[in-house]
Amino acid sequence: MNSRGRYLVLFLLFMPLSLAAEEGTVAYVGATLVDGTGGPVRTNATILVRGRYVTDVGAGLEVPQGAQRVDLTGKWVVPGLIDAHIHFMVSGRMYTRPSFLDLQHIVPYEEEVRWMQERVPVTLRSLLCSGVTTALSMGGPSIEYDARTQAELMDDAPTIFVAHGPITQLPEFLASMVFPPFDGELSIKSARSAEAGAALVREGVEQDADLIKTVYDASGSLMRNLLQLGYEDITGAIVDEASKHDLKVTSHIHELEPGKALLEVGVDSIQHLPVDAAIDEEFISLARDKDAIVVPTLVLRKRTFVDVFTGQIDLQPVEEVCGDPEVIRSWFEVDEMPDLGSDRIRTVVDQTPLAYSNTKTLYDSGVTLAVGTDAGNFGMLHGPSMHLELIEMQSVGIPPAELIVMATRNAAAITGREDEYGTVEAGKFADFLILSADPLEDVANLQAIDRVVKYGRAFTQADLMPPVLE
């Protein structure tokens, strides 16, 4: 069992029967509760918290004698948000992907790497400030594990789960062209055989990984496609080995047919979604039959490949409050950007309408969706980008009530930790947001954060990201 998962077992074993009545309980009283289960909204709800856990939830629940009472009349409570796709190996600054946008004449990549390593505590606080109480690192070099360790040592940080990988079938020399070595370490792990794939899973187990991530990405290249022949067997071996260690497998895909093949061999979730063709019934049936979760990552296309390149960045309120100011500043430091008509950028832009329509098709077909951002790519702030993604997903016709479930319970299920995280229920970690606006009216109201409660401890946004003094 993962060491962080032992907290709940120990709590349940040693919890006194009269725990809720003991001093030290905090009673949050009077809010409208959207608990993340998809069940009915509860008005005049009471949430009892002791230590790191919710001990009871109910409408009009009696407050135990001696409990600290917090009046939330006129407020809303939702579970803490879970970003199902981030990377600490990228910062959100303009200098973070030199293999895609080379600005090393402004900031050398080695300098950017050092900046990211030093900036991890600020990145973690920015996530929590934005209401992201849990985030799933989708793999990379050692900084992903280092960030998890730092988060565990901080009171004011989200929970970080780390996917070991990304594991690709591409040879190392090509993998290093996608992401240059990070402080001398490859960011993408190459497995050219089923045995090598299984060995990388075992490597992840040794590092206490929370899940495994694989990659299939031809990007329209015939050579890449040929180099990845047999990916089904390699991914199947990875899935089989991961299952021996109770680890789930998530896979990066942008193509329809490989997506179907990955679902066939048993991956548990898909990061991104097909954009080379319209989603068909076969993909839908596979995803539904296998209870797979899809994370569309829509806003990456708009913010990174349109807004940043045109210089028309309209900051959301949560970006102004919780965004790392040094990241935001970098977006306005570059005088000359590549033309949107360049081949690589144009391909992404041209695929964007299909990404949105495929997301709507998946939603209408009953495929389970979760919310993730791919934060860290340039233009994508860790933390605030979660709200940008929610707004984009709402724009395709997904109601706020269902988006809240996608951004909480469904995202927790990608790691298999939905019994501990993702909903406001008795026995789960006390991770929730107190809001001053109705999130069911507009998902943008999730930005109206009054307080963030993480492991039972309440923070204001000013606690996490103090105002920048001019």
Secondary structure, 3 states (H helix, E strand, C coil): CCHHHHHHHHHHHHCCCCHHHCCCEEEEEEEEECCCCCCCCEEEEEEEEECCEEEEEEECCCCCCCCEEEECCCCEEEECEEEEEECCCCCCCCCCCCCCCCCCCCCCHHHHHHHHHHHHHHHHHHHHHCCEEEEEECCCCCHHHHHHHHHHHCCCCCEEEEEEEEEECCCHHHHHHHCCCECCECCCEECCCHHHHHHHHHHHHHCCCCEEEEECCCCCCHHHHHHCCCHHHHHHHHHHHHHHCCCCEEEECCCHHHHHHHHHHCCCEEECCCCCCCCCHHHHHHHHHCCCEEECCCHHHHHHHHHHHHCCCCCCHHHHHHCCHHHHHHCCCCCCCCCCCCHHHHHHHHHHHHHHHHHHHHHHCCCEECCCCCECCCCCCCCCHHHHHHHHHHHCCCCHHHHHHHCCHHHHHCCCCCCCCCCCCCCCECCEEEECCCCCCCHHHHHCEEEEEECCEEECHHHHCCCCCC
